[in-house]
Amino acid sequence: MTTQARLDCLCLLILYLFKADPPAVTFVLTGETDGIFQIQPDGLLYHNKALDRETRAVHKLQVSALDAHGNTVEGPVPITIEVKDINDNRPTFLQTNYQGSVRQNSRPGKPFMYVNATDLDDPATPNGQLIYQIIMQLPKINDVMYFQINNKTGAISLTAEGSRELDPIKNPFYKLVVSVEDMGGQNEHSFSDSTSVDITVQENIWKAPEPVEIEENSTNTHPIKITQVRWNDPGALYSLMDKEKLPKFPFSIDQEGDIYVTQPLDREEKDSYVFYAIAKDELGKPLAFPLKVQVKVKDINDNPPTCPSTVTVFEVQENEQIGSNIGTLTAHDIDEENTINSVLGYKIVDQIPKVPRDGLFLVQTYSGTFQLAGQSLKKQDTPQYNLTVEVSDKDFKTLCHVQINIIDINDQIPIFEKSDYGNLTLPEDTAVGSIILTIQATDADEPHTGSSKILYRIIQGDSDGRLEVETDLQTNAGYVKVKKPLDFETVAVHNIVFQAENPEPLVSGVQYNASSFASFRLIVTDVNETPQFSQQVFQAKVSEDVPKGTKVGNVTAKDPEGLDISYSLRGDKRGWLRIDPVTGEIFSVAPLDREAESLYRVEVVATEVGGSSLSSTANFHLALTDVNDNPPRLVKEYTGLFFCYPPKEPGSLIFEATDDDQQLLRGPHFTFSLGSESLQKDWEVSKINGTHASLSTKHTNFEEKVYHIPIRINDGGRPPLEGTVSLPVTFCTCVEERCFQPAERLPGIPTVGMAVGILLTTFLVIGIILAVVFIRMKRNKGQDNVERAQASEVEPLRN
């Protein structure tokens, strides 16, 4: 048998009392006693001094029982004594001072150094569980901690603030005081130790490189190193990230951090690149923020100038002054702007034709602006010049073509063929759009230009704008047309004056004179016209309950010739209105009903009194506003309401009411009640909403018959109206939950006897008709036989 004892270091001396059967008279102890454990002859096991777990945590002993002769009677019995730990050792740091370094902008939370402490107590118990913490940081800027420590491992790293703020220029050194505490730092009897940590802040070498400039279309062997990035510590994994997602990304990076361009670049295709360098640890986690890499593609002169178009066309007026600008030729060069590669020079190398001489034009060398150089031009000499222009940059030349058209100047005025077009008489009802006169002027300037086109204006005699003149673009003829209706009563005679002018301004020194003006006299004759209403639709609004004879509106019309007018109504289908034939006032002559027609429309006829009795019509619309003059009613005829007989329990039926009066937006709000108080012991009416109610039975003692229940419905209007309706409810035997009622003989349907009599009579009539037909057929057949016999007596014999 094995005996174990777990002892604190300061336990009682007596451990255990062993007993043995005779002939055993004494006990002996062997094993790892270390002079501490002893046993008395009577079997009492004890220790004589304090135990130390850190010296020996487990003692292996054996106890044997001996007889008087010293022979082993029983045993040896193994004994294991485990010494239980108490917190009697303080943690101690391995160093009294630690030194480390960290790069500025290092990743927060990534350890850059460790501190370590040991404790002789049992690490499997709280006595040996150590907790680290930073208790002081010097300097401490703005009371912000730049460093942090893993309380279990002692790993020191930067906080997020430290990653941002550490700067070796401002503060290159920091001192930390770090403490370690056993018992997990959770016991007031725990032991602790502290150490100092000196940290040097080193400059961050993970920095974006300077912008790189690469010459386009390089013929050197690729790839070519263009720049580099470096992480603060060796072993980083580098990669590039292209946010533009180019189809072919022309850059790469090796694991030393060297960045290469992998192919020739074309500035005209893409003049700059922006991408990012990334450093990751062996687990693929970013070590810091990506670095921006900028590459500019340097231009070389590899593109010739290009002309803006196949032919550039300018226009210049004849007699233009020498030195006048004619136009600007703007060629293009897709090389980089504002560099020597895209600076263009212009030079005229040929002029066709060379009349009246060569060198009539010059071009500004760098602006491309053309000017008149030799003399003023005449269209009679030539209407067009063609120039060949050399456009060059420092390496290339291109020929462009310029066409200069000579345009006529407006130095001739339009001249009418005659100054007076006489008199013209027209009736006032001449149709709008009619051409009433053709006028003609001529212009000696170049045809089909702004200098020779003629516009005609009426400058006198038509203040109301009743006429207009349209120009024929081919012949310059002017067509005088009626634009608005003529009116004899307003103006009977128009003395019209026309002016002919050009859309282009005349040149200096030339003015329009009497030759550009013409006149004619328009005489308007009177036509008997129909009366004219002041408006085509007259509207009025009255309440539907106005008394008979109330004025509900009026209309007005005038006769252009000043004749009197008589008014009448047309289309008064309900006979509600009459009109005063002299004043046009309209009155009600019968009760109005909005429910029959809410907007009443009639035609008003205005007729001349005397003359030709011409007439015209207008519309009169009378809107009727509602008054509460219709009591509520059921929305439909309810004929199928029933309860199954005999009823097992009280039931209810739903019905709906309506009102012919105009309803508010919120809808009707009817109230419902029984039409007789005597029914209240059997029936009950309950309102569901503004239009629906339910009729309920209060018990089941009803007969199998039809009950006609009067329902009183009030509309709550102003004034309120009430109607009483009868709701038929049937108590009947039900089949499949449907009311079953024996069919009764309907009015007009014959009895069985009547039906048999009608059938026999029908058969008798048919028999008589058949007998008559048969007798006639027999008679016709006998006559046919006689006629054939007579015919055979006179027919000659035939062989």
C-alpha positions in Angstrom: 0.0 0.0 0.0 1.3 3.5 -1.0 0.8 6.4 1.4 0.9 10.0 0.1 1.0 13.2 2.2 0.9 16.8 0.8 2.5 19.2 3.2 2.8 23.0 3.5 6.3 24.1 4.3 5.3 25.1 7.9 3.0 22.1 8.7 2.9 20.1 12.0 5.8 17.8 12.7 3.7 14.6 13.0 2.7 13.2 9.6 1.3 9.7 10.1 1.1 6.7 12.5 1.9 3.3 11.0 0.7 0.1 12.7 1.8 -3.5 12.0 0.8 -6.9 13.3 3.1 -9.1 15.4 5.7 -10.3 15.3 6.6 -6.7 14.1 8.0 -4.7 16.9 9.6 -1.7 15.2 9.7 0.4 12.0 12.5 1.7 9.8 12.4 4.7 7.2 14.5 4.8 4.0 14.6 6.9 0.8 14.9 10.7 0.2 14.7 11.7 3.9 17.2 14.5 3.5 17.6 14.3 7.3 14.2 15.8 7.6 11.8 12.9 7.8 12.1 10.3 10.6 10.0 7.4 12.1 9.8 6.2 15.7 9.8 2.6 16.6 6.1 2.8 17.4 5.4 3.8 13.7 5.0 7.6 14.2 6.3 9.4 11.0 7.3 13.0 11.4 9.7 15.7 10.1 12.0 17.8 12.2 12.6 20.9 10.1 10.8 23.1 7.6 10.4 21.9 4.0 11.4 23.8 0.9 9.6 23.1 -2.4 12.2 24.9 -4.4 14.9 22.5 -2.9 12.9 19.3 -3.4 9.2 19.3 -4.5 8.6 15.5 -4.0 10.2 13.1 -1.4 10.1 9.3 -2.2 10.3 7.3 1.1 9.8 3.6 2.1 8.6 2.3 5.5 9.3 -1.3 6.6 8.1 -3.2 9.7 10.8 -5.3 11.5 10.6 -8.1 14.1 12.8 -8.3 17.2 15.7 -9.8 15.2 15.7 -7.0 12.7 14.0 -9.0 10.0 11.5 -7.4 7.6 8.1 -8.6 8.5 6.1 -6.2 6.2 7.0 -3.7 3.5 8.8 -1.8 2.4 5.7 0.4 1.8 6.4 3.3 -0.6 5.5 6.8 0.6 5.3 9.9 -1.7 5.4 13.2 0.0 4.6 16.3 -2.3 5.5 19.6 -0.9 2.8 22.2 -1.6 4.1 25.5 -2.8 3.5 28.8 -1.1 4.3 32.2 -2.5 7.7 32.6 -0.8 9.7 33.8 -3.8 9.5 37.2 -5.6 9.8 37.5 -9.4 13.1 38.9 -10.6 13.9 40.4 -14.1 16.8 38.7 -15.9 18.3 42.1 -16.4 18.3 45.3 -14.3 18.3 47.3 -17.5 17.1 46.5 -21.0 18.0 48.4 -24.2 16.1 48.3 -27.5 15.3 50.3 -30.6 12.3 51.0 -32.7 11.7 52.6 -36.1 9.4 55.5 -36.3 6.0 54.7 -37.9 6.4 51.0 -37.1 3.2 49.0 -37.2 1.2 49.3 -33.9 1.2 46.1 -31.8 4.2 44.5 -33.5 6.8 43.6 -30.8 10.3 45.2 -31.2 11.8 43.8 -27.9 11.0 41.7 -24.9 11.6 41.8 -21.1 11.7 38.6 -19.1 11.4 37.8 -15.4 11.5 34.5 -13.5 9.9 33.2 -10.3 11.0 30.1 -8.4 7.5 29.3 -7.2 5.4 26.7 -9.0 4.4 28.1 -12.4 1.3 25.9 -12.4 0.0 27.8 -9.4 -0.9 31.5 -9.2 2.3 31.9 -7.2 4.3 31.6 -10.4 1.9 33.5 -12.8 3.6 36.7 -13.8 2.0 39.9 -15.1 3.9 42.7 -16.8 3.0 46.4 -17.0 4.5 49.7 -17.9 4.3 52.0 -14.9 6.2 54.9 -16.3 7.2 56.5 -19.7 9.7 59.3 -20.0 9.0 61.7 -21.6 5.2 61.4 -21.7 4.0 63.9 -24.3 0.5 65.2 -23.7 -0.1 62.3 -21.2 -0.2 59.9 -24.1 1.4 56.5 -24.0 3.5 55.7 -27.0 4.4 52.2 -25.9 2.5 49.1 -24.7 3.5 45.7 -23.3 1.9 42.3 -23.5 1.2 41.5 -19.9 1.8 37.8 -20.3 4.8 37.7 -22.7 6.6 40.9 -21.9 6.6 41.9 -25.6 6.9 45.7 -26.0 5.4 47.4 -29.1 4.1 50.8 -30.2 0.6 52.1 -29.6 -1.3 53.6 -32.5 -0.4 57.1 -31.2 3.2 56.0 -30.9 3.3 54.8 -34.5 2.0 58.2 -35.6 3.9 60.5 -33.3 7.4 59.0 -32.6 10.0 61.2 -34.3 13.8 60.8 -33.7 14.3 64.5 -34.4 12.0 65.6 -31.6 12.7 62.8 -29.1 15.3 60.2 -30.0 15.3 58.4 -26.6 12.6 57.1 -24.3 12.9 55.4 -20.9 10.3 53.0 -19.6 9.9 51.5 -16.1 8.4 48.0 -16.4 7.1 46.0 -13.4 6.4 42.3 -13.0 4.1 40.9 -10.3 3.3 37.3 -9.3 -0.1 35.9 -8.2 -1.4 37.3 -11.5 -1.3 40.7 -9.9 -4.6 39.9 -8.2 -3.5 39.5 -4.6 -2.4 42.1 -2.1 0.3 39.7 -0.8 1.9 39.2 -4.2 5.6 40.1 -4.9 6.9 42.3 -7.6 10.0 43.6 -9.3 10.8 46.3 -11.7 13.4 47.2 -14.4 14.2 50.0 -16.7 14.0 49.9 -20.5 16.0 52.4 -22.6 14.5 52.7 -26.1 16.2 54.5 -29.1 13.9 55.8 -31.8 15.5 55.3 -35.2 14.5 57.0 -38.4 11.9 55.2 -40.5 13.4 54.1 -43.8 10.0 52.9 -45.1 9.4 56.1 -47.1 7.9 56.9 -50.4 10.7 57.4 -53.0 11.1 60.7 -54.9 9.0 60.9 -58.1 10.8 59.2 -61.0 11.1 60.5 -64.6 11.5 58.0 -67.4 12.2 59.0 -71.0 9.6 57.5 -73.4 10.4 54.9 -76.1 13.7 53.9 -74.5 15.8 51.5 -76.5 17.7 50.2 -73.5 17.4 46.6 -72.4 14.5 46.0 -70.0 13.8 45.6 -67.2 15.5 48.8 -65.9 15.8 49.7 -62.2 14.1 53.1 -61.6 13.9 53.4 -57.8 13.7 51.3 -54.6 11.9 51.0 -51.2 13.3 49.4 -48.0 11.5 48.1 -45.0 13.1 48.8 -41.6 14.1 45.2 -41.0 15.3 42.4 -43.3 13.0 39.6 -44.4 10.0 41.7 -45.7 8.0 40.5 -48.7 7.5 43.2 -51.3 4.8 43.7 -53.9 3.2 46.4 -56.1 -0.4 47.4 -56.2 -1.9 49.0 -59.4 -5.1 50.8 -58.4 -5.8 51.8 -62.0 -6.1 48.2 -63.1 -4.2 48.7 -66.3 -4.4 45.9 -68.9 -0.6 45.6 -68.8 1.2 46.9 -65.8 4.7 47.9 -66.9 6.4 47.8 -63.4 7.8 45.1 -61.1 9.6 44.8 -57.7 12.0 42.2 -56.4 12.4 40.9 -52.9 15.2 43.4 -52.3 12.7 46.3 -52.7 14.2 47.4 -56.1 11.5 48.6 -58.6 11.8 48.2 -62.3 10.2 49.3 -65.5 9.6 46.2 -67.6 9.0 47.7 -71.1 9.4 51.0 -73.1 6.7 53.6 -72.2 4.9 56.0 -74.6 4.0 59.4 -73.2 1.3 60.0 -75.8 -0.4 56.8 -74.6 0.0 57.6 -70.9 2.1 60.4 -69.5 2.2 59.3 -65.8 1.7 56.4 -63.5 0.9 56.1 -59.8 1.1 52.8 -58.0 1.9 51.6 -54.5 4.7 49.5 -52.9 3.6 47.1 -50.1 5.7 45.3 -47.5 4.4 42.2 -45.7 5.6 39.8 -43.1 6.1 36.1 -43.5 2.4 35.6 -42.7 1.3 37.9 -45.4 0.2 40.7 -43.1 1.1 44.3 -44.0 4.0 45.7 -42.0 3.0 49.3 -42.6 1.0 51.6 -44.9 1.7 51.2 -48.7 4.1 53.7 -50.2 3.0 55.9 -53.2 5.3 55.6 -56.2 5.0 58.3 -58.9 6.4 57.9 -62.4 6.4 60.6 -65.0 7.1 59.8 -68.6 9.5 62.2 -70.2 8.7 63.4 -73.7 10.9 63.1 -76.7 10.1 64.6 -80.1 8.7 61.6 -81.8 5.5 63.1 -83.4 5.2 65.4 -86.4 2.8 68.3 -86.5 -0.7 67.6 -87.9 -3.1 69.9 -89.8 -6.5 70.7 -88.2 -8.3 69.6 -91.4 -7.6 68.7 -95.0 -8.2 72.3 -96.1 -8.6 75.3 -93.7 -11.0 77.9 -95.2 -10.8 81.7 -94.4 -12.9 84.6 -95.8 -11.8 88.1 -96.4 -13.8 91.0 -97.7 -12.6 92.9 -100.8 -11.1 96.3 -100.1 -10.0 95.0 -96.7 -7.1 97.1 -95.3 -3.5 95.9 -95.4 -2.5 94.3 -92.1 -6.0 93.0 -91.4 -6.2 89.6 -89.7 -7.8 87.0 -91.9 -7.8 83.9 -89.6 -5.5 81.6 -87.6 -4.3 78.2 -88.6 -3.9 76.0 -85.5 -1.9 72.9 -86.2 -1.4 70.2 -83.5 1.5 68.2 -82.1 0.8 65.5 -79.6 4.2 65.8 -78.0 4.2 67.4 -74.5 2.8 70.9 -74.4 4.9 73.8 -73.4 8.1 72.1 -74.4 10.4 72.6 -77.3 9.0 69.4 -78.8 5.6 70.9 -79.4 6.6 74.5 -80.4 5.4 74.9 -84.0 6.5 77.4 -86.7 4.4 78.5 -89.7 5.7 79.6 -93.2 3.8 80.2 -96.5 5.7 78.2 -99.3 3.2 78.7 -102.2 0.3 80.9 -103.3 -2.1 80.0 -106.2 -2.9 82.1 -108.2 -0.2 84.7 -108.1 -2.5 87.5 -109.2 -2.3 90.4 -109.2 1.1 89.3 -107.7 2.7 86.9 -105.3 3.1 87.5 -101.6 -0.4 88.9 -100.9 -0.5 87.2 -97.6 1.8 86.6 -94.6 1.6 84.3 -91.6 2.9 85.0 -88.0 5.7 82.4 -87.4 4.5 81.0 -84.1 0.8 82.0 -83.8 -0.3 80.9 -87.3 -2.3 84.1 -87.8 -2.7 85.2 -91.5 -2.7 88.8 -92.5 -3.3 90.7 -95.7 0.2 91.9 -96.8 0.6 93.3 -100.3 -2.6 95.2 -101.1 -6.4 95.2 -100.9 -8.1 92.4 -102.8 -10.7 92.5 -105.6 -13.1 89.7 -106.2 -13.0 90.6 -109.9 -9.3 89.6 -109.9 -10.0 86.1 -108.4 -12.6 84.8 -106.0 -10.2 82.4 -104.2 -6.6 81.9 -103.2 -5.0 78.6 -102.2 -1.9 78.7 -99.9 0.5 75.9 -99.0 1.8 76.4 -95.5 4.8 74.6 -93.9 4.3 73.7 -90.2 7.4 72.5 -88.4 8.8 71.6 -85.0 12.5 71.1 -84.3 12.6 67.8 -86.1 9.6 67.4 -88.4 7.8 69.3 -91.1 4.2 69.0 -92.4 2.4 70.8 -95.3 -1.0 72.2 -94.6 -3.5 73.8 -97.1 -5.3 77.1 -96.6 -8.1 78.4 -98.9 -8.9 82.1 -98.7 -12.3 83.1 -100.3 -12.8 86.8 -101.3 -16.3 87.9 -100.4 -18.2 90.8 -101.8 -18.7 93.8 -99.5 -22.2 95.3 -99.1 -21.7 98.6 -101.1 -24.9 98.4 -103.1 -28.4 99.2 -101.8 -31.6 97.3 -102.8 -33.7 99.3 -105.4 -37.4 98.8 -105.9 -38.6 98.2 -109.4 -41.3 100.9 -108.8 -42.0 103.2 -105.9 -45.8 103.0 -106.0 -47.8 99.8 -106.2 -51.1 101.6 -106.5 -54.4 100.8 -104.7 -55.7 97.4 -103.6 -59.2 96.7 -102.4 -59.9 93.7 -100.2 -62.9 92.6 -98.1 -62.3 92.4 -94.4 -62.9 88.7 -94.3 -59.9 87.9 -96.6 -58.4 84.7 -95.2 -55.3 84.9 -93.0 -52.3 83.7 -95.0 -53.5 85.0 -98.3 -50.9 86.6 -100.6 -52.4 90.0 -101.6 -49.4 91.6 -103.4 -45.9 90.8 -104.8 -43.2 93.5 -104.6 -39.7 93.3 -106.1 -36.3 95.0 -105.4 -32.9 94.2 -106.8 -29.3 94.4 -105.3 -26.2 94.6 -107.4 -24.0 92.9 -104.8 -22.8 89.2 -105.2 -25.9 86.9 -105.5 -26.9 84.6 -102.6 -24.8 86.4 -100.0 -25.8 88.5 -97.0 -24.9 91.6 -99.1 -27.5 90.9 -101.8 -30.3 89.2 -99.8 -33.2 91.5 -99.4 -35.5 91.8 -96.3 -38.7 93.8 -96.6 -40.2 95.7 -93.6 -43.5 97.6 -93.3 -42.5 100.8 -91.7 -45.8 102.7 -91.9 -49.5 102.1 -92.2 -49.8 98.8 -90.3 -49.5 99.6 -86.6 -51.6 96.5 -85.7 -49.3 94.1 -87.6 -52.1 92.8 -89.9 -49.7 92.3 -92.8 -46.3 90.6 -93.3 -43.8 90.3 -96.1 -41.9 87.0 -96.9 -38.8 87.1 -99.1 -38.3 84.5 -101.9 -34.6 83.4 -101.2 -34.0 82.7 -104.9 -35.6 85.8 -106.6 -35.7 88.3 -103.7 -39.4 88.9 -104.5 -41.5 90.0 -101.5 -44.9 88.4 -100.9 -47.3 90.6 -98.9 -49.6 88.3 -96.9 -52.5 88.8 -94.4 -51.0 88.0 -91.0 -54.1 88.9 -88.8 -57.7 89.4 -89.9 -58.5 92.7 -91.5 -61.1 94.9 -89.8 -63.1 97.5 -91.6 -64.5 98.8 -88.4 -61.0 99.5 -87.0 -59.2 100.8 -90.0 -60.7 101.1 -93.5 -57.7 102.4 -95.4 -54.0 101.5 -94.9 -51.3 103.6 -96.5 -48.5 101.1 -96.5 -44.8 102.0 -96.9 -42.2 99.2 -97.4 -38.4 99.4 -96.9 -36.0 97.0 -98.6 -32.7 96.3 -96.7 -29.9 93.8 -96.4 -29.1 91.6 -93.4 -25.5 92.6 -93.7 -24.6 96.2 -92.7 -23.7 98.6 -95.5 -20.1 99.6 -95.8 -19.1 103.0 -94.4 -20.2 105.9 -96.6 -23.1 104.0 -98.2 -26.7 104.6 -97.0 -30.3 103.6 -98.0 -32.1 106.2 -100.0 -35.6 106.7 -101.6 -34.9 103.9 -104.1 -35.1 101.4 -101.2 -38.7 102.5 -100.3 -42.1 101.8 -101.9 -45.8 102.3 -101.0 -49.3 101.1 -101.8 -52.8 101.8 -100.6 -54.9 99.0 -99.0 -58.7 99.7 -99.0 -60.7 97.4 -96.7 -64.4 96.9 -97.6 -67.1 96.1 -95.0 -68.5 92.5 -94.7 -71.5 91.7 -92.6 -70.0 89.7 -89.7 -71.5 87.5 -87.1 -71.9 88.7 -83.5 -68.8 88.2 -81.4 -69.1 86.9 -77.8 -66.7 88.3 -75.3 -65.6 84.7 -74.5 -66.4 81.3 -75.8 -67.2 79.7 -72.5 -69.2 81.4 -69.7 -69.2 79.8 -66.3 -71.4 80.2 -63.2 -72.0 78.4 -59.9 -75.1 78.3 -57.8 -76.7 76.1 -55.2 -79.1 73.4 -56.4 -81.8 74.7 -54.1 -82.1 78.2 -55.5 -85.7 79.4 -56.0 -87.3 79.6 -59.5 -86.5 82.9 -61.2 -83.0 83.3 -59.6 -80.4 84.9 -61.9 -77.7 82.3 -62.4 -75.4 84.1 -64.9 -75.2 86.3 -68.0 -73.5 86.4 -71.4 -72.5 89.3 -73.6 -71.9 89.6 -77.3 -71.4 92.5 -79.8 -72.2 92.9 -83.5 -69.2 94.4 -85.4 -71.7 96.4 -87.5 -73.4 97.7 -84.4 -76.7 95.9 -84.9 -78.8 94.9 -81.9 -78.5 91.3 -80.7 -81.1 88.8 -79.5 -80.1 85.9 -77.2 -81.6 82.4 -77.0 -80.7 79.1 -75.5 -80.1 75.8 -77.3 -79.7 72.4 -75.7 -81.7 73.1 -72.5 -82.7 69.5 -72.3 -84.0 69.6 -68.8 -85.9 72.9 -69.2 -84.1 74.4 -66.2 -83.1 77.8 -67.7 -84.3 80.8 -69.7 -82.4 83.8 -71.1 -83.4 87.4 -71.4 -83.3 87.9 -75.2 -82.1 91.6 -74.8 -79.8 91.6 -71.8 -78.3 88.0 -72.0 -79.2 87.4 -68.3 -79.9 83.7 -67.5 -82.5 82.7 -64.9 -83.7 79.4 -63.4 -87.3 78.4 -64.3 -87.4 75.0 -62.6 -86.0 73.2 -59.6 -82.3 72.4 -60.1 -80.9 68.9 -59.1 -77.2 68.4 -58.7 -77.7 64.6 -58.4 -79.3 64.6 -61.9 -76.6 66.8 -63.4 -73.8 68.5 -61.5 -72.5 70.5 -64.4 -75.3 71.7 -66.7 -74.2 72.7 -70.2 -76.3 74.8 -72.7 -75.5 76.7 -75.8 -76.2 80.4 -76.0 -77.1 81.8 -79.5 -76.5 85.5 -80.3 -78.5 86.6 -83.5 -78.4 89.9 -85.3 -81.7 91.9 -85.2 -82.3 93.0 -88.7 -79.7 92.7 -91.5 -78.8 89.1 -92.5 -79.8 87.7 -89.1 -76.4 86.1 -88.7 -75.7 84.3 -85.5 -72.9 82.8 -83.4 -72.8 80.5 -80.4 -71.0 80.3 -77.1 -71.2 77.7 -74.2 -72.7 78.4 -70.8 -71.6 76.0 -68.0 -73.6 76.1 -64.7 -72.0 74.2 -61.8 -74.5 73.2 -59.1 -73.3 73.0 -55.5 -74.8 70.3 -53.4 -77.4 70.7 -50.6 -78.4 67.8 -48.4 -81.7 66.9 -50.0 -81.5 63.1 -50.4 -82.1 60.8 -47.5 -79.9 57.7 -47.1 -80.9 54.4 -48.8 -79.6 50.9 -49.1 -76.9 50.5 -51.6 -78.8 47.7 -53.3 -81.9 45.6 -52.9 -81.2 42.9 -50.3 -83.3 39.8 -51.2 -81.0 37.0 -50.2 -80.5 37.6 -46.4 -81.3 34.5 -44.4 -80.6 32.6 -41.2 -80.8 28.8 -41.1 -83.8 27.4 -39.2 -83.9 26.5 -36.5 -81.1 28.8 -35.4 -78.6 27.3 -33.0 -77.2 30.7 -31.7 -77.8 34.4 -32.4 -76.3 35.6 -35.7 -75.7 38.8 -37.7 -76.0 40.0 -41.2 -74.1 43.0 -42.8 -75.7 45.6 -45.0 -74.5 48.8 -46.7 -76.1 52.3 -47.1 -75.4 55.1 -49.5 -76.5 58.7 -50.2 -77.0 60.4 -53.6 -75.8 63.8 -52.2 -72.2 64.9 -52.8 -69.9 63.2 -50.3 -67.0 64.8 -48.4 -63.5 63.5 -48.9 -63.8 61.6 -45.6 -66.9 59.8 -46.9 -70.4 59.5 -45.5 -70.9 58.9 -41.8 -74.3 57.3 -41.4 -75.9 56.3 -38.1 -78.2 53.2 -37.9 -81.1 52.3 -35.6 -84.2 50.0 -35.6 -87.3 51.6 -37.0 -89.5 50.4 -34.2 -88.8 50.1 -30.5 -90.9 46.9 -30.3 -88.2 45.1 -32.2 -85.4 45.8 -29.7 -86.1 42.7 -27.7 -85.5 40.5 -30.8 -83.1 42.5 -33.0 -80.1 44.8 -32.7 -78.4 47.2 -35.2 -74.7 47.9 -34.8 -72.6 50.4 -36.8 -69.5 49.0 -38.4 -68.2 52.1 -40.2 -69.6 55.2 -41.9 -71.4 53.1 -44.5 -71.9 49.6 -43.1 -73.9 48.1 -40.2 -74.8 44.7 -39.0 -78.3 43.4 -38.1 -78.1 40.8 -35.2 -80.6 38.5 -33.6 -80.7 38.6 -29.8 -82.0 35.0 -29.3 -83.0 31.9 -31.3 -86.8 31.8 -30.8 -87.8 32.8 -34.4 -90.4 31.2 -36.7 -89.6 29.8 -40.2 -90.7 32.8 -42.2 -89.7 36.2 -43.7 -89.3 39.1 -41.3 -89.3 42.7 -42.7 -87.1 44.7 -40.4 -87.4 48.5 -40.6 -84.0 50.2 -40.4 -83.7 54.0 -39.7 -80.6 55.6 -41.4 -79.5 59.2 -40.6 -76.9 61.0 -42.8 -75.8 63.6 -40.2 -75.9 66.3 -42.8 -76.9 70.0 -42.6 -79.7 69.7 -42.2 -79.7 66.0 -41.3 -81.9 63.7 -43.4 -83.2 60.3 -42.3 -84.6 57.5 -44.3 -86.3 54.3 -43.2 -85.7 51.1 -45.2 -87.1 47.6 -44.9 -84.6 44.8 -44.7 -86.1 41.3 -45.5 -84.6 38.5 -43.5 -85.7 34.9 -44.0 -85.5 32.0 -41.5 -85.4 28.8 -43.6 -84.3 25.2 -43.7 -80.7 25.0 -45.0 -79.1 22.5 -47.3 -75.4 22.6 -47.5 -75.6 26.0 -45.7 -77.9 27.4 -48.4 -81.5 28.4 -47.9 -83.9 25.7 -49.3 -87.4 26.7 -50.2 -90.0 24.6 -52.2 -90.6 26.0 -55.6 -94.1 27.6 -56.0 -96.0 27.9 -59.3 -95.0 31.1 -60.8 -97.7 33.4 -62.4 -98.3 32.6 -66.1 -97.1 28.9 -65.9 -100.1 26.5 -66.8 -101.3 23.7 -64.7 -100.9 20.0 -65.7 -104.5 19.8 -67.1 -104.0 22.9 -69.1 -100.8 21.5 -70.5 -102.5 18.3 -71.6 -105.3 20.2 -73.3 -102.9 22.4 -75.2 -101.0 19.4 -76.4 -104.1 17.6 -77.7 -105.3 20.7 -79.5 -101.8 21.0 -81.1 -102.0 17.4 -82.4 -105.6 18.0 -83.8 -104.5 21.0 -85.8 -101.5 19.1 -87.3 -103.9 16.2 -88.3 -106.3 18.6 -90.1 -103.5 20.2 -92.0 -102.1 16.8 -93.1 -105.6 15.6 -94.3 -106.1 18.7 -96.4 -102.7 18.3 -98.0 -103.4 14.7 -98.8 -106.8 15.3 -100.4 -105.3 18.1 -102.7 -102.5 15.8 -103.8 -105.1 13.1 -104.8 -107.2 15.6 -106.8 -104.2 16.9 -108.7 -103.1 13.4 -109.6 -106.6 12.6 -111.2 -106.5 15.7 -113.3 -103.0 14.8 -114.6 -104.3 11.4 -115.8 -107.2 12.9 -117.7 -105.0 15.4 -119.5 -102.6 12.6 -120.6 -105.5 10.5 -121.9 -106.8 13.4 -124.1 -103.3 14.1 -125.4 -102.9 10.5 -126.6 -106.0 10.7 -128.8 -104.7 13.5 -131.0 -101.0 12.4 -131.1 -100.1 11.0 -134.6 -98.8 7.5 -134.8 -95.0 7.1 -135.2 -93.2 4.1 -136.6 
